């Protein structure tokens, strides 16, 4: 396999093009492992959406929607930081292999529950287990990425990896929906599609197995997996202190956490609007109801691609700090301006903007953490990062479920979003001012 020298011996290179990234065999291998893993996620999510979320007998009100997300996301958020300690002790190559194999087994259990018509605690427990392993796997992929590229290429490497991963998820979901159209909708069809997600998961494990056991870190060497709870807690505290000692990393976590609060509020507002208010379209390009919601989601996906293309040159011109501040400040103003119409065209445009902001901020945050956090702490930091975005998102959904009207029309909600974005932009700019010379 055409792989570069060990991580500690690499020299920064000025070339940060996609061609430069893809010239490295190790980067290509990790990227393929990510694409396969996330395409399987898309297949599974589509199957579960057909089973649960798009069933008119379920998620009938905002509180139910928030509760479903809380059940699936919050339990992992409790154990996520603990998992990060093991990411800094285990071979990350082994994590990628074994987590994918474990996911395939859990998906098979979940598919069996769908086939049996289960909808209670066993179904949610299996779903929680799958989601937890998935988040752990994604944290491992982010922690491993700096071992497959030079430091100067971290921003474009994250842009390519995370965006293509998101596209792979959408592609897997579209493929699953196509498979569902081939037969009669029902538990058997949804179970079969869910089971098919095991194929890309196992393929991802096989691709990751091509790395040497220690190639993806941690740099200090793979240590024993046996670790007492007290040592886990000490490791978490050490990770938090490490972030506090690196203001760019702390500011990055602040920015992504605040963004996820806004993202959660806007998500719930959009669901309520297209379920209860924007049920009639304004033409073929701007339908209402579920089709309109699909157009908004498609606009968000387009925004993700725009961010992937725009972020590397924007960072070269403005620096990471300048680009994040521009995204947060501009995003808040545009969400307010476009959303106040409470009409489909405005919300489609707002969805595009939100996609740009979400992906642009994520690319910069990932690169900042990878660049400023020592490798021996990186697993813990990315698990805390994962926990933060989950908790912030669910907290916003719960708050919105209690405060937003059933119609989804809330000027106050849009003002809160704009204010949070503005305050976060100011706070991020203030914390990172001493590091304003960072243009990478």
Secondary structure as GFF3:
##gff-version 3
##sequence-region A 1 440
A	DSSP	three_ten_helix	7	9	.	.	.	ID=ss1
A	DSSP	alpha_helix	18	22	.	.	.	ID=ss2
A	DSSP	alpha_helix	25	48	.	.	.	ID=ss3
A	DSSP	pi_helix	49	53	.	.	.	ID=ss4
A	DSSP	alpha_helix	62	87	.	.	.	ID=ss5
A	DSSP	alpha_helix	92	115	.	.	.	ID=ss6
A	DSSP	alpha_helix	121	145	.	.	.	ID=ss7
A	DSSP	three_ten_helix	146	148	.	.	.	ID=ss8
A	DSSP	three_ten_helix	151	153	.	.	.	ID=ss9
A	DSSP	alpha_helix	154	180	.	.	.	ID=ss10
A	DSSP	alpha_helix	187	208	.	.	.	ID=ss11
A	DSSP	alpha_helix	229	244	.	.	.	ID=ss12
A	DSSP	alpha_helix	247	272	.	.	.	ID=ss13
A	DSSP	pi_helix	273	277	.	.	.	ID=ss14
A	DSSP	alpha_helix	289	339	.	.	.	ID=ss15
A	DSSP	alpha_helix	344	372	.	.	.	ID=ss16
A	DSSP	alpha_helix	375	403	.	.	.	ID=ss17
A	DSSP	alpha_helix	411	431	.	.	.	ID=ss18
A	DSSP	three_ten_helix	433	435	.	.	.	ID=ss19
###
